[in-house]
């Protein structure tokens, strides 16, 4: 639990579960200031002493069980209790890691002749659940003529990594990377991704900055300039990264001197590179050729952004032959990509790596879409892109030789941004086949979601994993058909992305997956003709809302949950548990585990009658929404001698300027069980982001204990004019809620039928 002392095990040396629990209990008792603190500490000890099994099944792509596969637990902190535990699959492909501590881990699944998979296992489950299932783990056969390439997004180790308070002084408390230990500290930042990064034949990411030990020449016109020290980039190589693209808008942040330093420091760190040079000719000549397990590939990086802060030619971001010659990134121009495809990538699987688009967007810009389709038309095997710092969906484009995958924005891999929508990201694992005739094609695509928490990337598991994958699938499915309103469709479509066991599957053809539909009907009471929010109750992580129909004429809104962290669960795999870093916490308000509405975490507020102020929590980051859309806040509260509970909403523009605030919900003081609350919100016209404060008041006497759980913020994105006619949704999607308003004021209830569509991988030829 965050804000309470706990013993963190930072060695792989096994400790007994009892020893860890007793140490934790003793530390917690020492700091108990409220009666509830002692109750919570006792529960935590019980929880820590209750073992849990991890189960799963390992199969090949045809669905046949794989016997003898080794499954090894990888853990950190208190999860190190599980580190090194091993199980083997039986003849049915099944395995059980028995009696683990309830701390989430990664699992390494490996057997000769197949690619290893690193998967998350969420062990933070209620005590009533004795086993955690990770589902079917599908292994890909490893053979000559097949290569696995892993690609990741924007990466750097500067700015707030080395100076967290940005006061110009490095090496202070709170800095993740310190002068004396830069390589080790950067390696620590990557520690939770290291096993994944090193699991492919070749791993490539975008290095979003120059690498220099002498950052003395910042670009005089740019608002943001980044750099990384050479020691930190060495950590990439030590963590499994093989190559970096330098073709981005920050490569010229420290002018020609910074580029020159980078071209020395990167290979010295043990990394291949491409996409930049001391002039245009050099940049064009940095095509990276590799033969990976018999598959010939060619990488090149391109940057769309030419100017930033000025149009003076000596300060453009791209390389030029001049005169005079100028360093920088290779420009993402039609001429440059044409030369790459026609001259440099002939006879190879071409992987152009693009940097461009609109920051913090959900979909690619018109200019990026144009380059995506042009590259596939010219023969690219796949296209990789980044720059928005947010993730986009997976695109497909068919120029006549079959669909090609386009990873439209990979988001951030390692970055120091505090913008809410940049925290979710993924790596893409692509298996590429080359036959005896030299024909090359993508065989399989898997996506590996993670979140950046306090600038550190961490894999996610359990319910969080399913939600993260559905978000990628939603962005893929809802990709606009045309680059802009009023323009013709350009042929760019979305891949079919859905949860498949502990990974995300990305399919380019209906032959690669199966679907099954199920119908659920509810009779919902009406209040003033309205149902209120109706949750789409998924039967499995790959369950999408496929259709809605009502028994009488009604208009229905549909929307998604956008707060993400309101369930107070711990979905990532790291060295802490229930840290709640997204929330403002103290010893008077923290995430506890003993009293929950669902799952294993809820927020508690502690007050005494002698206190003079409320205990209040809020999310540390504003949540963005589309201006003009309506929102609904839902959740559950519980009180034991509780003071008054209030919910206050603060509205901001999309850029963060304060607009207004008001109290939107009040619950009277008292003792009550878990009670739902719902608040419909109409944002101010100029608002584009929001933050909520949850305030627990002082009791009349004694101690007050108030609880908050399962908070959702619903953004209503569309309306069905008459749902009695039925309405079908494109799937897969992440539509999470529906609310309906009946036309007939005399109705007291409404029948609502929801169609669930579940996705699964189809058996394939290994």
Secondary structure, DSSP 8 states (H G I E B T S, - for coil): -TTS------SSS---HHHHHHHHHHHHHHT--SHHHHHHHHHHHHHHTS-EEEEEEEEETTS-B-TT-EEEEE--GGGGGGTT-EEE--TTSEEEEEEE-SS-EEEEEE-TTB--EEEEE-----TT--EEEEEEEEE-B--TTEEEEEEEEEE---GGGT-TT-SS--S-TT-SS-GGGHHHHHHHHTTTTHHHHTTSSEEEEEE-SEE-S------SS-S---EE-HHHHHHHHHTT--EEE--STTTTTTHHHHHHHHHHHHHHTT-EEESEESSHHHHHTT-EEEEETTEEEEEEEEE----SS---GGG-SB-B--SS-B-EE-B--HHHHHHIIIIISTTSEEEEEEE-S-TT-SS--HHHHHHHHHHHHTT-SEEEEE-SSSB--EEEEESSS-EEEEE--B-EEE-----GGGSEEEEEEEEEEE-TT--EEEEEEEEEEEEEETTEEEEB-HHHHHHHHHHHHHHHHT--SBSSTTS-B-S-EE-EEEEETTEEEEESSGGGEEEEEEEEEEEEE-BTTB---EE---SSTTEEEEEEEESS-EEEEEEEE---STT----B-SS-SS--TTB--BTTEEEESSS-SSTT-EEEEEEETT--S-EEEEBSS-EE--TT--EEEEEEEEEEEE--EEEEEEEE-TT--EEEEEEEEEE-SEEEEEEEEEEEE---TT--EEEEEEEE---SSSEEEEEEEEEEEEEEEEEES-GGG-EE--SS----EEEEEES-TT-SEEEEEEEEEEEEE-----
